């Protein structure tokens, strides 16, 4: 028998062809996952960099996929694509470690200023209250949003470790990764609906298009006629306002 040609990685020519075909066929999955994560990230994060890590997750999924489990490959691959990207994000040192404390501090300042003004404070008023310039305030909101998002993802990953064979093959609705968490009761859903209704017009539109219409950053940018980085800022601000409003509403209903 003739020798099987392999490259330095140990792949045969046939395996390389199959791998490249798999990547090309499922690259839209990787781009979709990256697109849904990008809205939580600072503007300097390289989208193409995240796509590369998503492809690594795709290849890992291909290696471990068992067609005998009667699960579509795309269904199996999405959690591993997401996991590879999040592992990369966690390895970066630009996420402040004290973000949870900062989030509590900001929420307290928002509620106190809201009581003082007898209305929801604007972004500019919050920045002034915290003695920050607008750029610092937007950066803080980005960190709070990303920190909450990664914390929620940690919860799902820990759950996966206790039931990986069942959970890893479950494709979750992207909306279930919303940092507002899963709302189980009618009361919680009503609170969220009221909080969304009270958002400023632009923030409310971003939330609607992203979570309810399932649009990507680029698509929302085209609809609203503003940059993707601006859409991301509006998203971070909207999530903060929603968390603060729902916290206040929950206290009022107790």
N, C-alpha and C positions, 0 to 999 in steps of 0.2 A: 504493500500500500504506500502511496506517496505521502510525503510529509504535509501536515496541515500548516498553512501559512498563518502566523500570528504576529501582531504588532508588539511593541514593548510592554503594553498593558496586559498582554495575554489574550486579547480578543482575537478570534478567528475573523477572516474576511466576512464570512456569512454573519457572524455576530455583530460586526461593525455595521454592516448594511441594515440588519434588523434594528439595531439601536438607533441609527440615524433616521430610519423610517418611523420608528416609535416617537422620536423627538418631534419630527416634522408634523406627524399626525396629531400630536397632543400639545403642541406649542400653544394653541389657543387656550388650553386649560391653564397653563403656566401664566400666560399673560392676564387671564381673567383673575386668578388668585392675586397676582401682583397688583393689578389695578384696584382690587377691593381693599388691599392693605395700604396702598400708597396714601390714601386720604388721611391716615392717622400719623403720617411721618413728616418730619421737617423737610423743607423744600430742597435742601442740599443732598438728600439721599438719592443715589443714582438708581434709576429704574432698571437700567440694563444690568446692573450689578445684581439686583434682586432676581431678575429673570434667570441669570446664570445659576444662582443658588436654587431657584425653583426647578431648573432642569436637573440638578443633582438629586432633588427629591423625587422627580419623575423617574430617573434611572433607578433609584433605590426601590421605588414601587414596582418597576418592571422586574427587578431581581427577585422580589419577594411575592409577587402576585401569583395566586393559584387559581387558574380558570375553573378548577373543579368546585370552587365554592359558590359557583353560580352568581357571581357578582361582576358587573361591568368593570372594565379596567379603569375607566374614568372615575367611577364612584370610589374605587379603592385608592386611586392616586391622589385625589385632591387633598386629603388630610396630610399625606406625606410631603406633597409640594409645599403646603402651608407650613408644616413643621420645619422643613429645611430652611425656609426663608426666615422664620421666627428665630431659629437657632442662630442664624447669622446676625440678626438684629440684636439679640441679647449679648452677642460677643462684642458689640461695639461699646465704647465707653462714653458716648455722648448722651446717654440717658441718665439724668441725675438720680442718685440713689435715694435722695430724700424727697422724691416727688410726692409720695403719699402724704407726708406732713405738709408740704406746700399746698397740696390740693385741699386739705382741711383748712389751712389758713386762708386760702383764697375764698372758699365757700363761706367761711365765717365773715370775712370782710364784705362779701357780696350781700349776705343777708342783713348785716348791720347797716350797710349803706342804703339798702333798699328800704329798710324801716325808717331811716332818717329822711330819705327823699319821698317816701310814701309811693314809690313806683320802682320798677326794675331799673337799676343803674345802667348807663351806657358803657360801652367798652372804654371810651375815653375817660369817663368818670372813675371806672375801676382802676385804670392805669394811674390816674392822679391820686386816688386813695392809697394805692400801694407804693406811690412815689416811684413809678416806673415810666419810661418812655414807651410809646406804642409798640415799638419793635420788641422790647423786653417783655411786654405783656403778651404779645402774640406768641413769643417763644415759650413762655410759661404755659400758655394754654395748650400748645403743641405737646409739651412734655407731660402735662396732666392727662391729655387724651391718649397718648401713646402708652404711658405708664398703666393706665386703667385697662387699656386693650391687652397689653402683655400679661397683666395679672389675671385677666379673665381667661386668656389662652392657657396660662399655667394651670388653671383649674381644670380645663378640658383635658390637657395632656396628662395630668395626674389621674383623672378619671379613666383615661384610656389605658393606663398601666394596669389598672385593676380588672379591666375587661377588654383587652386589646383585640382579641380575635373577633369580638362582636362589634366593638365601637369603631375600629379602624376601617371597617367596610361600610360604615354608614356615611353617606354624603349629607352633610347638614346644610340647611338653608343658610346662605351667607348672612342673612339678617340676624341669625341666632348668635352671631359673634358681636353684635352691637354692645358697646360698653355699658349701655343702660341695663344690660342683663335681661334674662327672660322674665317677662311679666306674666304671672300665673293667674292672678285673680282679676275679676271684672273691675274691682276698685282700682287696682294698679293700672290697668289699661285705660280706665277713665281719667286717672290722674295724668298719664302720659299724653293722652289726646288733648286734655286741657292745657298742659304745658306747651305742647307743640303749637296749639292755636294762639298762644300768647307770645310766641317768638317774633322777633322783627321779621319783616317780609322776606328779605334775602335769606336769612338763616332758615326760615320755615321752608322756603323753596328748595334749598340744598338738602335738607333732611328728607323732604318728600321725594325728590328725584333720586337720591342715593339709596334710601332704605325701602321705599315703597314702590318706586319704579325700577329699582335695581340698575340704575345707570352708572357708568364709570365717570371718573374725574373729567376725562377729555370730553365726553358727551355732555356733561353738565356745563362745562366751560363753554362749549359751543352754543348751548341753549341760552345761557345767561349773558354771553358776550363779554366775559371777564376771564382772566388768566386762571390756570389750574392752581397756581399757588394761592390766589385769592379765594378760590373755592375751598381749598384746604383750610385756610384761615377761618372762613365762615363756618365750616364744619366743626372745627375745634371750639369756636365760640358757642355754637349752637349746643354742642354736647355739654359744655360747662353750664350754660343757662338751663338746660333741661334737668341736669342733675341737681342744681341748686333749687329750681322751681319745685321739682318733685319732692325734694327733702323738706322744703317749707310746707308744701301741701300735705305731706304725710304727717307732719307735726300738728298741722291745723285740724286734721281729721281724727287725731288721737283723743 
